[in-house]
């Protein structure tokens, strides 16, 4: 089975640095089921192509399949040696392990950014046909060509097989590309060659945590990857939900004026939230800011990019989210001066913690709706009564606006415990401000509907 990765980035031979495989060498890697070979069919400054060829030993593979009944010919007569599957996904993960991590000491800036890429998989099992390949890869930014392969060209009346010839073109990070292929090859095949244990959830999150959270086919991909094992899928989807502080940006209303604009001109709601909260913090002239419920750190990144914020802290109850936030901020590569500006720590917002104290402003961005209503008074006590920052900025969905989201049933996020109307949010804000010694101002974020208001509600509490 074969997979090729090509680029026209100049100089294209830098692909060898990113993959950590020299274009002038042919390298072989022994797998438990065969041999993986990496070579370069072309390597010029204008275009470079790396090929991963996997030759499967059917005897070694059959011996590994201890669960196959002795009478079954499936272990000897199959497509495993020729069609891209979990075998190729495992080989790719092993051979390009460093590239998947995004590390490249000699070309780190190149590894951190998108480059033009072309991926070709000549024979890919794809249950669901070409349409399924489009639904899986297009949301990730790929242009997809998935051509069905005839069952037998000599007998066209037999129809098409379950295989497609896949070509992807796009401008993406190479590390993201390899991680996507590692997950999606076995997903489209709907089969794995090895027993799946609880560690498969961790593997999925390591490879897919950065892009699967907001994928419209997230649940389908997760269940397929985990072999439809319900218990594992529930664990994985719960953990993805914990990482999903940015997923609501995919919920954009089908506004006629917005739809008339070119796609690149639309500003995702999540970005509008970030910009609105940053504007409020600058208006407050806050220097030290704590992001309460920071999730995977996307807003922390925005805070760190502004030198006027001299102290930035992020707190979340999820340790795995904080690990992702640390990677997103690249704490391990920060200089001492930058590193002294930021602090990450684990904590629960319903328990008093001295580490929450001493900040000019606290941010609760899309957080309160994740708290069970009986626990909200404890959050208010911790944030407004105990930590008592100079200002608190709160954003939360406006449930009245949900009718503008086509196909949305229920809350915007599966972990939301509630979503407030504008009147309900205003009542809560004024009650908190009155009880805790704050003034409050209510605003909106996103397109303002004359009847329904804005999609996101914003409150600015100032200590008096």
N, C-alpha and C positions, 0 to 999 in steps of 0.2 A: 504494500500500500504506500501511497505517495502523498506528500504535502509540500507545497512550495511557498516561500515567502519572498516577495520582490519589492524593491523600492527604487524610485527615481530621484530620491533626495541626493543633492550634490554635496560632497562626493559620495556616490552610491556605495562604494566599497566600505564605507563606515558601518554598513550592516554587519560586517564581520566583527567589529568591536562590540556592537550591541548584543549580538548573539554569543559572543565569546568563542567564536569558531573562525579560524583563519581561512580566508577564501582560497588560499593556495594548497590547502591540505584536505585530504579525505580522512574523516575520522569515524571509527566504529565504536559502538557502545553495546555491550552485551546486556540483553534483557532476559528475564526468566522464561520468556516464550519465544525468543528469537534474537535477531541482531538489528540494531538501528544504525544507519549510516547517514552522515551529514556530508554533503558536497555542494559545490557551487557550479551549476551549469553555465552561468555567466557572471562575470565580476569586473565591470568597468566603472569608471567614474560617473557614467551616465545612467547605468542600470545595473543592479546587482540582484541575483536570485540565489537563495539558499534552499536546498532540497533536503527533506527528511524522508528517507526510504526505510521502511520497516519490512524486513523479511521474517515471516513467522515460521517457526518449526512446528508443523501440525502434530508431530508425535509428542514433543514436549508440552504443547498446549493441551493435548488430550490427557496426558498423565496428570495435569493439574486439575482437570475437571472431575474430581472424585465423586461429585454428586450425580454425574450422568449415568443412567442405567447401562449395564453391560450390553444389553440388547440394542441399544440405540446407536444408529449410524451417525447421529448428529455431531458427535465429537470428531468424526473423521471426514464427513462430507458437509462442508459449510463454507461460508464466505469470509471467514475470519482472516484468511491470509491475503485477501485482496481488497476488502472494503474498509474504509476508515471507520474506526470504532473506538471503544474504550482502550483497546490495545495501543492504538496510535496516540490517544490522549495521554496514557501513562508514559509512553516513550517520549513524547513531546515534553511532558513535565520533568522527566529525568534529564534529558539531553540539554534542555534549555532552562534549567532550574535558576541559574543566576540571572539570565535575561528576564525571566518571569518576575523576579524580585525588583526589577527596575534599577539595579546597580550597574554602573559602568564607570569606573574611576577615570578612565582616559577620555570618556565622552559623556560625562554625566548630564550636561546641559541638553545634549541631544536625546539621551534616554528619558529625560523628564518631559520632553515635548512631543507633540504629534508630528509624524512624518507620513508622506504618501506611501501607501502600502497596497499590495495586491496579493491575495491569498487564493491559491488554487488547490482544490481537492478533487481529483478526477472522478473518484467513485466514492460516494457517501451514502450509506443507508439513511433514508429519511422517511420515517413513518409519518404520513400526512402529506407527502409530496412536496413539490416546489413551493407551494403556498406557505407551508409550515416553515421552510427555510427563510422565506421573506419575513414572516412574523417574528422570527427569533433574532435575525441579524439586523434588520433595518432599524429598529429602535436604538441600536448601539452606534448608529452613524455610518453603516456600510451601504454601499450600492451593491445589490445582490443580483447575480445571474445564476439561476438554478435550472438547469436543463434536464428534463427527465430522460432516463436511459431505457431504451426498449428492452422488453423481456427477451426477445430474440429478433434481431433484425431480419432474419430469414422468414419469420412468421409475424408480420406486423399485426395480423388479426388477434394475436395473443395480448396485445396491449403493452402498457408500460410496466416496468419493474418498480420495486420500491427504492431504487437507487437514483441519485441525481449527480450531475457533474456541477460542482459548485465553484463559483468565482466571486470573490469579494474585493471591492476596491473602496478605498476611503483614506482619510487622514486621521490617524489615531496613534496613541502611544504603542510602541511595540510590546511592552510588558502587558498592557491591557489586552492587546490582541491575543497573545499567547495564552493568557488566563481564560479568555473567553472561549478559545478553541478547546482548551483542556476540559472545560465544563460542558460545552455544547455538542461536541462530537458524540459522546455516549448518550446524551439526551436525545439527539435526533435519531440515533440508532435504536434507542429504547432498550438497551441491553448492556450489561457489564460482564466481564470475564472473571470477576473475582467476587468473593463474599463481601457484603457491605455491612460493616459494624457501625457502632456509634461514632467512631472517628471520622466517618464520611461527612458528618455535619460540619466538623471543623475544616475538612478539606474544601467543602463547598464555600464556606465563608472566607477562607483564605484566598481562594481563587476568584470568588464572585462578589465578595462583600462590597467592593467599590462601584460595581455596575449593576448588580442584580437587584439591589434595593428598589430602584425606580423603574425596573423593567415591567412593561405591561403584562408580560407572560411570566412574571415572577413565580406565581404559585405552580403553574404548569411545569416550568423548568425545574423547580425544586422537587416536585413529586417524581418527575421522570428521572432526575439525577439520583434520587434515593430509592429507585426501584419500587416506587409506590408503597414504600413501607410507611404506613400512616404515622406511627409514633415518631420516627425520625423526621418525617416531613413537618409535623407539628412543632417539634423542637426547633428545626431550622427556620420555619416561618416566624416563630416567636422571636428568635434572635435577630432575624432580618428586620422585624418590626421595631426592635429596640434600636437598630442602626438607622431607621428610616426617618430621621428628622428632616431630611431634604425631599422626601418623596412627593409631598403635596405639590411641588412645583410642576408636576406632570398634569395636574388638574387645571387646565386652562379653559375658560368659558368660550363657547363657539360664538364669539361676538362678531357681528358682520363687519364692523370697521376694522377689527384686529385681523379677521380672516382675509381682508383685502390687502393687508400689508405683506411684503415678502417675509418668509419664515424667519430669516435672520434678524428681522426688525422687531420681532415680538420679544418682550422682556418677561421671563418666567416670574410667576408670583413670588417664588422664594427669593429671587434676586431683588425684587421690589421691597420685600420685607427687610432684607439686609440693608439696603440703601436707606430705607425710612428710619430704621433703628439707629444706624450710624449717624444720620442727620440729627436725630434727637440727641444723641450722646454728645455730638459736637456743639449743638445748641446749649446743652447743659454745661459745657466746658468741663466734662468729666475727664480726669486723667487716669484714675484707677477704676477698672471695670471688671466685674465678675459675671460670667455667663453661667447662670444656674440652669442645669439641664442642658449642657453644651452638646450632648450627643457625640457625633463623630468629628466635630470641630470645624465645620464649614464657616461659621460666623467668627470663631476665634481667628481663623486665617485672615478674615477681613479686618479684624481689630489689629492684628500684628502688622498688617501692611500700612497702618497709619501711625507714624511716630508720635503723634500727639497723645496717644494712649501709652503712658509710661509704665503702667502695670496692668497685666491681663491675666485673669484666672478663669479656669474652666472646671466645672464640677459636674459629675454625672454619677448615677447609681450603678451604671453598667461599666464594669472593668474592660470588657471587650471594646466598647465604644471609645473609651479613653485611649486604649492601645491604638485604635485606628486614628484618633485625633492626633496622637503623638507622631504617627507616621505622616499624617497629612501636613502637620506643621514642620516635619523634619527636624525634630528636636535634637536628634543625634548628630546633625550636621550644623547646628546653629553655633555661631560664635558666642563667646562668653557674655558679651554685652547684650545681644539679643536674647540669649537664654535667660538672663536675669530678669527680663521683662515678663516672662510667662510662667505660670504654674498650673499644673493639672493635678486634681486629686479626686478620689472617690468619696461620695457622700450622699445622704438622703435628705431631701428638702423638707421632710416632715420631722426632722430631729435637729435640735439646736447644735450648732457647731461653731466654735470660735473662729475657725478659718474663714467663715463667711463675713466676718466683721472687717471694718476699716476701708470700705470701698466708696468711691464717690457715686457710683451707680451700679445697680444690679439689673440684669436682663433676664426676663422669663419669656423667651420666644417660643411660642407653640408648645408650652409646657403644662399650663394649668389644666388643660383638657385631658391630660394623661393621668391626672390624679383623681382617685375616687372621691366623690363629693363629701362623704363624711370625713375625709382627711384634709380637705381644703382649709379648715380653721387652723390645723397644725402647721400647714405651709405658711399661712398668713402670720402666725405667731413667730415662726422661725425667721422669715424674710423681713417683715415689717416691724415686728415687735422686738426681736432679739438682735439680728444683724444690723438693722436700721441704717441702710445706706442713705446717702443724700438724695438719691432718686431711684425709682424703680420703673423700668419700662416693660410693659406686658403686651404681648400679642396673642391673639386666639382667633380661631375661625368664626365667621359670621354664618350661622346655620341657615339663616334666611336666604343666603346667596347660593346655597347648594343646588337649587333648582336650575341654575345656569350651567351646571356640569352634566353634560349629556352622558347617560348611562350610569350615573352615580346613584347607588342605592345605599341608604344608611349613612354613617359618618364618613368623613373624608379619609380617615385612617382607621384600620381595624383595632388599634389600641386606644382610641379616644373613648373616655368614660362618659363624656357628654359633649355637646356643642351648644353654645349660648346664642340666643337671639340678641339683637342690639339692646333691647330693654333689659334683658336679664344680665348682660354684661355691665351695663351702666349701673344697675342696682347694686351688683357685687362691688364694683369699683368705689361707688360713693359710700357704701357701708364700711369698706376697708379703710378708706381715707379718713372718714369721720372717727373711727375707733382708734386708728393708729397715729393720728397727728400728721396727716399728709393732705396736700391739695391734689386734685386729679383733673387731667384734661383728656378728653376722648377724641380720637382721630380715626381715620380709615386708611387702609393701604390697598392699592389696586384700583381698577376702574370702578367709579362710583355709579351705581344704578339708582335712578331717582326713587324707585319703589323699594329696592332691597338693600341699598347701601353698598359698602365695599366688601370684597371677599374676605378681607382680614380686618379685625378690629384691633386698635392700638390704644393703650392707656399710658399716660405719663404721670407718675406720682412724684411730687416734690415734697420733701420734708419741710415742715414749717416750724 
